[in-house]
């Protein structure tokens, strides 16, 4: 069975990396190996992506807890204790059985990341995900943060909602070194990571964002999803204060004559929450793989 759907295959063929994708694709499985289970239990942060029921908008949301709040509870099952804050745009989706979700566990301390995509089932303490795809990604473009602390008295502030970015929000986006991207396709959902030196994401208007798609693992899961369904959700975090800027909209990929790829995202809904995440991380050491953004 092909681990890639038609959208990813189309992008792989366009870029000319099908053979490389086939090689990397052998790492995609349905089982959670012991090393992956041990990795999950160390994480205080999980990013989850899905389409919200009713609106159909795609969002990426941060989930946090003491290490162990995410764990493997079966050869193909990941369980999460707790859930998103009540006002999160994915709260209802994560309480609905059968929701297709993509999850990303990312550890800035070790520059390791793991993705698990599957179907959600609510549980008395949170939810579980039956895995369809489990795989690790390389540390490319992932910034190293040596440590974190949990700010126990931090509480989420009032969410500011809108349909465009303010000047301050645009500055926040352009200072980011990490971007989480949620996408969907007819058979599921995915949560991915994009990283770079500050400035790698640009705002082109109050509703427009753009970033270069750096060379990666040749899978083209995110761009493949966008080739079949333009809906996407973005998440940007302030790694010190816990602020979460969540954007939902649509994205398209531009293929330039010089062989580069650039993703253009149009905002349809923005949700900006102070202190949404109780984690405060140390300052980053930027990945040596990061290209220098244009001036």
C-alpha positions as CSV (number, residue, x, y, z in Angstrom):
1,X,0.0,0.0,0.0
2,X,1.4,3.4,-1.0
3,X,2.0,5.6,2.1
4,X,1.5,8.7,-0.1
5,X,-1.7,10.0,-1.5
6,X,-2.1,11.5,-5.0
7,X,-1.3,15.1,-3.9
8,X,2.1,14.2,-2.4
9,X,2.9,12.0,-5.4
10,X,2.1,14.9,-7.7
11,X,4.5,17.2,-5.9
12,X,7.2,14.6,-5.7
13,X,7.0,14.0,-9.4
14,X,7.0,17.7,-10.2
15,X,10.1,18.2,-8.1
16,X,11.7,15.0,-9.3
17,X,12.2,13.2,-6.0
18,X,9.9,10.2,-6.2
19,X,12.8,7.7,-5.7
20,X,14.0,9.6,-2.6
21,X,10.4,9.8,-1.3
22,X,10.0,6.0,-1.7
23,X,13.2,5.5,0.3
24,X,12.2,7.8,3.1
25,X,8.6,6.5,3.0
26,X,9.8,3.1,4.3
27,X,10.2,4.7,7.7
28,X,6.4,5.5,7.9
29,X,4.6,2.8,9.8
30,X,1.5,2.3,11.9
31,X,3.2,1.0,15.1
32,X,4.7,3.1,17.9
33,X,8.1,1.6,18.6
34,X,9.6,1.6,22.1
35,X,12.0,4.4,21.3
36,X,9.1,6.5,20.0
37,X,7.0,5.7,23.1
38,X,9.8,6.7,25.4
39,X,10.2,10.0,23.4
40,X,6.5,10.8,23.8
41,X,6.5,10.4,27.5
42,X,9.2,13.1,27.9
43,X,7.3,15.8,26.1
44,X,5.4,18.7,27.7
45,X,4.0,20.0,24.4
46,X,2.0,18.4,21.6
47,X,0.8,20.2,18.5
48,X,-2.4,18.9,17.0
49,X,-4.1,19.8,13.7
50,X,-7.6,19.1,12.5
51,X,-10.6,20.6,10.8
52,X,-13.2,22.1,13.1
53,X,-16.7,20.7,12.8
54,X,-19.3,23.1,11.6
55,X,-17.0,25.7,10.0
56,X,-14.6,23.2,8.4
57,X,-11.7,25.5,9.1
58,X,-8.4,23.9,9.7
59,X,-6.5,24.8,12.9
60,X,-3.3,23.9,14.7
61,X,-3.5,24.0,18.5
62,X,-1.0,23.5,21.3
63,X,-1.6,21.0,24.0
64,X,0.5,20.9,27.2
65,X,1.0,18.9,30.4
66,X,3.5,17.4,32.7
67,X,5.7,14.8,30.9
68,X,3.6,11.7,30.6
69,X,0.5,13.5,29.6
70,X,1.1,12.0,26.1
71,X,2.0,8.4,26.1
72,X,1.7,5.2,24.0
73,X,-1.0,2.9,25.4
74,X,-0.9,0.3,22.8
75,X,1.1,-0.8,19.7
76,X,-0.9,1.7,17.6
77,X,-2.5,4.0,20.2
78,X,-1.4,7.3,21.7
79,X,-3.3,8.7,24.7
80,X,-3.5,12.3,25.8
81,X,-4.6,13.3,29.3
82,X,-6.4,16.6,29.2
83,X,-7.1,18.7,26.1
84,X,-7.1,22.2,24.7
85,X,-8.2,25.2,26.7
86,X,-12.1,25.6,26.5
87,X,-11.9,28.5,24.1
88,X,-9.5,26.8,21.6
89,X,-11.0,26.5,18.1
90,X,-10.4,22.7,18.1
91,X,-12.0,22.0,21.5
92,X,-15.2,20.5,19.9
93,X,-13.2,18.6,17.3
94,X,-11.1,16.9,20.0
95,X,-14.3,15.8,21.8
96,X,-15.8,14.2,18.7
97,X,-15.2,10.5,17.9
98,X,-13.7,9.8,14.5
99,X,-12.0,13.2,14.0
100,X,-9.0,12.8,11.7
101,X,-6.0,14.5,13.4
102,X,-2.4,15.1,12.8
103,X,0.0,15.4,15.8
104,X,3.5,16.6,16.2
105,X,5.7,16.0,19.3
106,X,8.7,18.3,19.1
107,X,11.5,18.5,21.6
108,X,13.6,21.7,21.2
109,X,16.1,20.3,23.8
110,X,17.2,17.5,21.5
111,X,16.0,18.9,18.2
112,X,13.9,15.7,17.7
113,X,10.4,15.5,16.4
114,X,7.8,12.8,15.8
115,X,4.5,12.8,13.9
116,X,1.5,10.6,14.5
117,X,-1.6,10.9,12.4
118,X,-4.8,9.0,12.8
119,X,-8.4,8.9,14.1
120,X,-9.4,10.3,17.5
121,X,-11.5,8.7,20.2
122,X,-12.6,10.6,23.3
123,X,-11.7,9.0,26.7
124,X,-12.7,9.9,30.2
125,X,-9.4,11.7,30.8
126,X,-8.9,13.2,27.4
127,X,-8.6,11.4,24.1
128,X,-6.7,8.6,22.3
129,X,-5.5,8.5,18.7
130,X,-5.4,5.2,16.7
131,X,-2.4,5.6,14.5
132,X,-2.4,5.4,10.7
133,X,1.0,6.9,10.3
134,X,3.9,7.2,12.7
135,X,7.3,8.5,11.7
136,X,10.2,10.7,12.8
137,X,11.6,13.8,11.0
138,X,15.2,15.0,10.8
139,X,16.3,18.0,13.0
140,X,16.7,20.3,10.0
141,X,15.5,23.9,10.6
142,X,14.6,23.1,14.2
143,X,15.9,25.6,16.8
144,X,17.6,24.2,19.9
145,X,16.2,25.4,23.3
146,X,18.2,23.9,26.2
147,X,15.5,23.9,28.9
148,X,12.0,25.0,29.9
149,X,10.1,25.8,33.1
150,X,6.4,25.4,33.8
151,X,4.9,28.7,35.0
152,X,2.3,27.2,37.4
153,X,0.3,30.5,37.9
154,X,0.1,31.3,34.2
155,X,-3.5,31.4,33.0
156,X,-4.7,32.0,29.4
157,X,-5.8,35.5,28.8
158,X,-8.8,36.7,26.7
159,X,-8.5,35.6,23.1
160,X,-8.5,38.4,20.5
161,X,-10.3,37.3,17.4
162,X,-10.3,38.9,14.0
163,X,-10.1,38.4,10.2
164,X,-6.8,40.2,9.6
165,X,-3.5,40.8,11.4
166,X,-2.8,43.9,13.3
167,X,0.6,45.7,12.8
168,X,1.7,44.2,16.1
169,X,0.7,40.7,15.1
170,X,2.5,41.1,11.8
171,X,5.7,42.0,13.7
172,X,5.2,39.0,15.9
173,X,5.0,36.7,12.8
174,X,8.1,38.2,11.2
175,X,10.1,37.7,14.4
176,X,9.2,34.0,14.6
177,X,11.7,31.2,14.2
178,X,9.1,28.4,14.3
179,X,5.9,27.8,12.4
180,X,3.5,24.9,12.9
181,X,1.3,24.0,9.9
182,X,-1.9,21.9,9.9
183,X,-3.2,20.5,6.7
184,X,-5.8,17.9,5.6
185,X,-6.5,15.5,2.8
186,X,-9.5,13.2,2.0
187,X,-8.0,10.4,4.2
188,X,-6.7,12.3,7.2
189,X,-4.8,15.3,8.6
190,X,-1.2,16.2,9.3
191,X,0.7,18.6,11.6
192,X,4.1,19.8,10.4
193,X,6.9,22.1,11.3
194,X,8.6,24.9,9.5
195,X,11.6,26.7,10.9
196,X,14.3,29.3,10.1
197,X,16.0,32.4,11.3
198,X,13.6,35.3,12.2
199,X,12.3,36.7,9.0
200,X,11.8,33.4,7.3
201,X,8.1,34.1,7.4
202,X,6.9,37.4,5.9
203,X,3.6,39.1,6.0
204,X,2.6,40.6,2.6
205,X,-0.6,42.2,3.8
206,X,-2.9,42.2,6.8
207,X,-4.3,38.9,5.5
208,X,-1.2,37.5,3.7
209,X,1.8,35.4,4.9
210,X,4.5,33.9,2.8
211,X,7.5,31.6,3.4
212,X,10.0,29.7,1.3
213,X,9.7,25.9,1.4
214,X,13.2,24.8,2.3
215,X,14.5,21.5,1.0
216,X,13.5,18.7,3.3
217,X,12.9,15.0,3.4
218,X,11.2,14.7,-0.1
219,X,7.9,13.4,1.4
220,X,6.0,16.6,0.6
221,X,3.2,15.7,3.0
222,X,2.2,19.4,3.7
223,X,2.5,20.6,0.1
224,X,0.8,17.4,-1.1
225,X,-2.1,18.0,1.2
226,X,-2.4,21.6,-0.1
227,X,-2.4,20.3,-3.6
228,X,-5.7,18.5,-2.9
229,X,-7.2,20.8,-0.3
230,X,-6.0,24.4,0.2
231,X,-7.3,24.7,3.8
232,X,-4.6,25.1,6.4
233,X,-4.0,26.3,10.0
234,X,-0.9,28.0,11.4
235,X,0.3,28.2,14.9
236,X,3.0,30.6,16.2
237,X,4.2,30.6,19.8
238,X,6.0,33.0,22.0
239,X,8.4,30.5,23.6
240,X,8.9,32.7,26.6
241,X,5.4,34.2,27.4
242,X,3.3,31.4,26.1
243,X,1.3,33.5,23.7
244,X,-0.3,31.5,20.9
245,X,-1.3,33.1,17.5
246,X,-3.5,30.7,15.6
247,X,-4.5,31.4,12.0
248,X,-6.9,29.6,9.8
249,X,-7.2,30.1,6.0
250,X,-6.0,28.7,2.7
251,X,-2.6,28.2,1.2
252,X,-1.2,27.7,-2.3
253,X,2.3,26.8,-3.5
254,X,4.2,28.9,-6.0
255,X,6.9,27.1,-8.0
256,X,9.5,29.6,-9.2
257,X,11.6,29.4,-12.4
258,X,14.8,29.0,-10.3
259,X,13.5,25.8,-8.7
260,X,12.4,27.3,-5.4
261,X,9.0,26.8,-3.8
262,X,7.1,29.5,-1.9
263,X,3.9,29.0,0.1
264,X,1.4,31.9,0.2
265,X,-1.2,31.8,3.0
266,X,-4.4,33.9,3.2
267,X,-5.9,34.5,6.6
268,X,-9.6,34.0,7.1
269,X,-9.7,33.9,10.9
270,X,-7.1,34.8,13.5
271,X,-7.1,33.9,17.3
272,X,-4.5,35.5,19.5
273,X,-4.3,34.3,23.1
274,X,-1.9,35.6,25.7
275,X,-0.4,33.1,28.1
276,X,-2.1,30.2,26.3
277,X,0.9,27.9,27.0
278,X,2.3,27.6,30.6
279,X,5.8,26.8,29.3
280,X,8.7,29.2,29.2
281,X,11.7,28.1,27.2
282,X,15.3,29.3,27.2
283,X,16.6,31.4,24.3
284,X,17.2,29.5,21.0
285,X,20.3,28.4,19.2
286,X,19.4,28.6,15.6
287,X,19.8,25.5,13.4
288,X,23.0,25.6,11.3
289,X,20.8,24.4,8.4
290,X,18.8,27.7,8.4
291,X,19.3,29.7,5.2
292,X,19.7,33.4,5.8
293,X,16.4,35.2,5.0
294,X,16.6,37.9,2.3
295,X,17.1,41.4,3.5
